Amino acid sequence: MIRVKCSALALVVVTFACSSGLALAQSDADQPTPPRQSWSFGGMFGIYDKAQLQRGFHVYKEVCSACHALSIPFRTLAEPGGPGFSEDQVRALAATYQVTNAEPNEKGEIFKRPATPADIIPRPEAYPNDQAAAATLGKAPPDMALLAKSLKFERGFPWFVLDALPGLEYQEMGADYIHAILNGYTKADDPQWNLYYPGHRIAMPQPITNGAVDYKDGTPPTLENYSKDVAAFLSWAAEPNLLERRRIGLRVMIFLIVFAVLLYFVKKRIWESAH
């Protein structure tokens, strides 16, 4: 009797496991993982492509800035390892924006002035704060300064283990996610259906299509190029010191390897003399 009960219980467990596995498989099929792209800044020795970052900023300025803030100082656009704009270009760009001065004038009045390279890139004029954006759009669009670093998705076993190993870190997940979202509007009759967004319903209608932004360097104005360029730019904006951090990490690894070799020979020499 006990054996029959155990067999029946085992059958129930196996059936439940199989049905759960089928449900998970069906869920994965309905919600595909953003495909992994090739990025110039990927890997331990990757570097940002200046031309791509400049195009990405151009796409942000022409399209994304209508709703999304980008809370970084103008001067970072001229820093080494970034888009590589000159100081004069950054100064001219900043002057096209109006910012509220931190201190009142002699009359005690708060006033606006042209921005300088030290100022943070202003929020969209139509949405001066998150409350105003939420009142109009239903939900405040996220600040894009850290967007590429905050976006994550599950990769499953064994990939999440490999992603944590030195030299194999998957640090381009946010860029892949942004690229996938911008290319995920696959239903022409439903502008808020997105293949890669959880649940396939996204508050943001398709923001950009082929030919929406002209590139000055002759790059084809396609959605594929727009999405890769702006994803690369937002990756840099989220972590502008990535290359320097990698260089420091590489120096530390070399030091530790050399130090370990020296310790080995010192230990060997000491034990040889001891015997």
N, C-alpha and C positions, 0 to 999 in steps of 0.2 A: 504493500500500500504506500509506504514511504517512497519507494523507488518510483512508483507511478506519479506521485505528487511532484517529486524532484524533476522527473522527465517533463511533466506538464509545465512546471515553472521555468525550466530551461528553454522549452519551446516558446513560451511567452517572451522571455528575455531576448532570444534570438530574433523573434518576429519584430519586437519593438526596436531592436538595434537596426535591423534591416530597413524598417520603415523610416527610422530617423535618418539613416544614411541616405535613403532615396530622397527624403525631404530636403536634406542639406545639399545634395547634388542638384536637385531641382532649383533650390534657392541660388546656388552658385551659377547655374545656367541662366537664371533670370537676371542676376546681378553680376555681370562680368567684372573682373579685376582690370583696372586701367592698364593697358599694354605698356611695357617698359620701352622707353625711348633711348636713343643715343645722344648723350650730352657732352659738349666739350669740357665741362667742368666735372664730369663723372670720374670716379676712381681716385686713387691716392695722388696721382700726378696730373689730374685734370686742371685746366685753367679756363677762365671765362673768356668768351669771344667778345671783344669790345664792340665790333660791328653789330653783333646780335643783340647785345645789351642796349645799344643806341636805338636799334629798331624796336626793341621791346618797350623802351621808355616812350618812343613815339606812339606806339599802339596804346599804351596806358594813357598818355596825354590826350590822344584824339578820341578814345572810346571809354576806357574804364574810369577816367577821372570825372565823368559826368555823375557817377554815383558813389564811387569808392574813394576813400581817403588813402593817402600814402604818407604816413607820418615819419618822414626822414628829412634831414636838412638838405637844402639845395647843394651845399658844398660837397656832400658825399659823391655827387655825380662826377666830380673832378678828381677824386682820390684814386691812387694807384690800385690796379686790379679791378676797377669798375668800368663804367661805360667810356671813360677816357675823354670826357668833354674838357675843353680848356677852361681856365678860370674866367676868361672873357665871355665864353659861351654861357657858363653858369650864371655869371653876373647879369648878362642880357636876358636870360631865361627868367631869373628871379624877378627882374624888374617888370615883367609882364603880369605879375600877380600883385594883388593888394592884400595887405595883412593889417590887423589891428595892432597899433603900437602898444607896448606893455605899459608905458607911462603916459599920463595925460599931458597935454600941452600947457602953456603958461596960464591959460584960462580955465584949466581943470577939465578940459574936454578930452574924451577918448576919440582918437582919430585914426584914420587909415592912411597907410603910406605904401610906396612900392617895396616889395620884399627885397631882402639882401641874401647873399649866399648863406649866411648864418641862420636864416629863418627856416622853420619847418614848412614843407610844402603845404599850402592851405587846403582845407577841406573843400568839397564842392560847394559853390555859392548857393545852390538850391537847397542844400542840406547842411547847415552850419553846425549841427550836432546830431547825435544818434536819435534823439526824441523827434526831431523834425523829419528825419529820414524814415523813421518807423511810422509816423503819422501819415506820411504820403505813400510809402511803399509797402506798408504792413510789417516790415521787419528791416532794421537798419543793416545796410550792406557792410560786410566786415572790412576793417582797415587792411589794406593790402601789404603793409610793411612787414608783417610776420606771417602772411597767409601761406606762403610756400613751406614754411617750417611747421605750421600747425596742422596742415592737412595730412591725414594718415589713412591707410586702409589695411585690412588684414591680408597677409600673404599666405598664411597657412604653413603647415609643416612640410618639408624641412627648411623652407626658405627663411622663416623668421630667425632660425638658428644661424644660418649662414650670413644673414644680414648683420649680425652682431660681431662677426669675426673681423679682426684688424685686416685692412686691405680689401675686404669684401663688403664693407658697410654700404647699405642701400640708403644713400643720403639724397637721392634725387626723387624720392617718393612724392613729395609735394609738387615738383615740376611735372612729373608724369600725371598726377591727378588733375592739375590745372589744364594740361594739354588735352586729357581725355574729356573733361567736362566741356571744354570749348568745342570739341568735335563730337560730342554726344547727343546733339540735337538732331536726331535722325527721323523725326516725324514732322513733315512739312505742315500738317494740319493741326499740330499741337505744339506751339512754341515753348511750352514749359515742360515737355517730356524730355528726359535726358537718360540716355542709356547707362551712364556710369554713376549717376547720383543715386544715393540710397532711396529706394522706393520709387525711383524714376520721376518724381515730381519735384521740380526746383522752382523757387520763387522768381528767379531771374530768367526772363525770356532770353532767347538767343541774342547775345550782345553784338556779334560781329559775323559778317559773311564775306565771301570772296569779293575783292575789289573795294572794300569799305575804306581802306587806308592806303594812300600812295606811298611807296618807298622811294626815297631819293637816290638810293644806290643801285637801282635796277633789279632788286630782288622781286620775284613774282609776287603780286599782291593776292595771295591765296590764304584761305583759312588755316591750312596746315602751317604755313610760315608765320602767320599772326600768332597762332597758339604756341608754337615753339619759342618764338622770340619773346613774347610777353611772359611765358613761364620761366624762361632763363633769366629775364630781368627781375622778376619777383623773387627768384631764388637768390640772386645777388642781393637784392634789397633786404631779404630776411637774414642774410648772413654775409655781409660785405667783407668780413675778415676771414672767410673760409680758407683762402689760399695761404694766408700767413699762419693760420692755425695748423694747417697741414704741414707747412714747412717746419714749424716748431716740433710737431709730433714726429716728423721724420728724423730730425736731429736728435730727439730724445731716444728714439728707437736705435739709431746708430750708436749713441753713447752707451746705452744699456748693453748692446751686443759686445762692443769693445770692452766694456767694464767686466762683463761676464767672462770673456776670454782671458783677460788679465787675471781675474780671480782664480780661474782654473789653473793657470800656470804657476801662480804664487802658491796655491794649495799643493800642487804637485811638487814644487821645489821644497816646500817646508816638510812634507811627508817623506821625501827622498832623504833629506838630511837627518830626519828623525830616526830613520831606519839604517 
